Amino acid sequence: MAKMAISSIPAVIFGVLLNILDGLSYGMIMFPASGVFTSLGGMGVSLFFLSTVISQIVYTLGGSQFAGANGSMMIETVPFFHIIASTIEREIGQVHVREVIATTLVAYALSSVLTGLTFLLLGYLRLGVIIGFFPRHILVGCIGGVGVFLVLTGLTVSTRLPSDALDPPTWDTVRYLTKNTHILGQWILPLVLAILMRVITSRWKHQLIFPTYFLVIPVVFYVIVIAAGLDLESLRGDGWLFDSAGTTEAGGWYEFYTYFDLGLIKWMPLWNTLPTQFALLFFNILHPPLNVPALSVSLNQDIDTNKELVGHGFSNLISGLLGTVPNYLVYVNTLMFYRVGGGSRVAGFMLALATLLIMMIGTAPVAYIPVVVVGALIFALGIDLIKEALWDTRHRVSWTEYVTIVSIMVTMTVWDFVIGVLFGIIVSCIFFVVQNSRRRSIRACYSGNAAMSTVRRPAAHRAYIHEVSKQTRIIQLQGFLFFGTIVHVEEKLRSMVEDSNWRTDPVRFIIVDLTLVPGVDMSSAEAFVRVQRLLSAKGVLLVFCGVESESAVGKALANSRIFEEKGVEFFESLNDALEWTENEYLGTWFRLQRTESMPVAFHERRREVDRFHDTPAGSPRERCLRDAANRTIAVELGSSGITPEPLNTLLKAFQSHDENDHDVLVRLSNYFTRLSLPPGHVLWDIGDAPDGLCIVESGVLRASYRFGSHSRVVGESMVSGSLAGELSGLSGLPRNARVAVEREAVVWWLRGEALRRLEREDAGLAWTFVRMVLKAAQVDADVLLAALASR
């Protein structure tokens, strides 16, 4: 322990120097330098050190998982403190000095209590990571605003102007700062020293450069004073040293406790500071969730952010109850403390004791610190924050984020810090809407013949559907649909039924795929209603898919009552929607011809659409349907005649794939066995050993493919004239799907034994059959792959 304490002495000295420098730069400006608060610089330093000591002790005793954590007053709160103090002074009046100071101190302590309770709640609810999602550029803009505030404060401190003299800057103030040579020298010198320090540290990166530089400045100052024989009181009167009456507390560092008198506190002015308190609280809670993970990465140490929030909660709650200001773990100080050997709790405790000793000495020595030192410190810190906000982000953020950063800084400087934070949030929301409205909500838009359902159909039916599906339009949407993005979607949907395209490219169905849409706002839902009414006038059916009735999208559309409109359908998947439209195309043709009954379809997907069947004769859509059917299905019907089974089923399955000899199919029919299967019967399951293949005569079989535990089941339907189990039946490999009867079916089965007998008895016929099956399988595989690709 003793060895560790001795080895920590350099780090402790370094940490104390940083605390002293921060205490002088921020403690001296904790209160406005005007009115009632003119002489309270020393009290601000005491509050700073007390808050720093409390946080250091809490973090060292287990409040932080970083053994060498450095706590300090939350320095970014100073601008908000000025607003609170000015508000209280304005409402109570400058004549009531003690009442103003007492109420202000209670307001400062209240900010610590609110911050502590909030941190405790966030840590308890484990919300640390969520806070980190707050837009970073808004925080950067606030930091830049604090930087501008510090630069302006550096001007007022250096020239001994009232703190509100540059709030905001005026031309009269600018002329005062530039016309008077004495005043010009008072702020130019610390500004030059601050810039010189940054030039030096940009070239040499050692941690001791910063504190050494600001320790050398007062030494050089007093060397010049002694050499020139200057009088300290004259220098103090000229503004080169702080006023001793404003920095020396006769009662010691704890004198501010004498103001905590319930009889002095004015509760209404305190209540009126709550808006600023909440803005301050909002700003406070953003720092730890950002600083802690960054420090964790820098020190290569795994940290639970929520535990750190609990530690911050206790530290701030204790600070508030002891009457001082908010605090937090300082990233830069902690990192440098570790690098000079202070990464232990012994070092942290020694730092707390050393800082406590400095606080107990009191603020009397402040009267002998050159103003130029504090001014240079404030300028340096302000320049750093402005650089961080404007220069370091110039290539890291978009132009909209950069505009937001600059606008926050300007608003904070010209008007108010609270207004600046609110303005930044509003501007970010506006830019968010604008940027997202430019994003593509339309993922793809294509004709129905580019994507067919996974239903296995006779080749002639599939050819017919491929042609007539040109009247189907599929539009796939993505992302959240809101008032900013739905405009482009509505324009696209309207363009599909424009009169200029209608004659040459008529539309019968428009399928809107919402699979990749997580949500729909009211404006978007109403836009779909408007589009549907236009489509209804054109006789076009609007089909939604990728929607579940209980999902957020389904509920949003249902609330707009679009599903109650005539000519609107919805399905849970794109495949279901495509299958329904294909069945409607086939049903319409067969109904017109009166030569064959409605093709088999699923009960739940068969919905009558009267307007679809009442398409006027001779319309572009009806001509397209008849022309396609005459080239495909009609040819098959005209050439098939009346044939017995299984020859009729074999003709359906293979006629369009090859010009087969009728005798070939007749000879093949001798090897098939007829089976009648009830609904629910499982023909085979995944992994089963194959036993031939079958061709569907009537009914519906349903194949279910599962390509992995993480993926959804892919369904494929097989209707009259389609093959099932052909690839595994020919190859002898295990079944890759589960096939069950969905609707009572009759199949013709070519068992494995019959297939081997065919190979023995007529090898040529067997080879011809294999080629026919492979052609049909190739078409089915292409359709299935296209369906998967369109998901």
Secondary structure, DSSP 8 states (H G I E B T S, - for coil): -HHHHHHTHHHHHHHHHHHHHHIIIIITTSS-SSGGGTT-HHHHHHHHHHHHHHHHHHIIIIISSSTT--EEE-GGGHHHHHHHHHHHHHHH-TT-HHHHHHHHHHHHHHHHHHHHHHHHHHHHTT-HHHHTTS-HHHHHHHHHHHHHHHHHHHHHHHHT--TTTTSS--HHHHHHHHH-HHHHHHHHHHHHHHHHHHHHHHH---TTHHHHHHHHHHHHHHHHHHHHT--HHHHHHTTSB--HHHH--TT-GGGGGGG--TTT--HHHHHHTHHHHHHHHHHHTTSHHHHHHHHHHHHT----HHHHHHHHHHHHHHHHHTT---EEE-HHHHHHHHHTT--SHHHHHHHHHHHHHHHHH-SGGGGGSBHHHHHHHHHHHHHHHHIIIIITTTTTS-HHHHHHHHHHHHHHHHT-HHHHHHHHHHHHHHHHHHHHHHS--EEEEEEGGGS--S-B--HHHHHHHHHHGGGEEEEEEES-B-TTTHHHHHHHHHHTT-HHHHTTS--SEEEEEEEE---B-HHHHHHHHHHHHHHHHHT-EEEEES--TTSHHHHHHHHTTGGGSTTEEE-SSHHHHHHHHHHHHHHHHHHHHTSS------GGG----HHHHT--TT-HHHHHHHHHHHHTHHHHHHHH-S--TTHHHHHHHHTTTS---HHHHHHHHTT-EEEEE-TT-EEE-TT-----EEEEEEEEEEEEE---TTS--EEEEE-TT-EESHHHHHH-----SEEEEEEEEEEEEE-HHHHHHHHHH-HHHHHHHHHHHHHHHHHHHHHHHHHHHT-
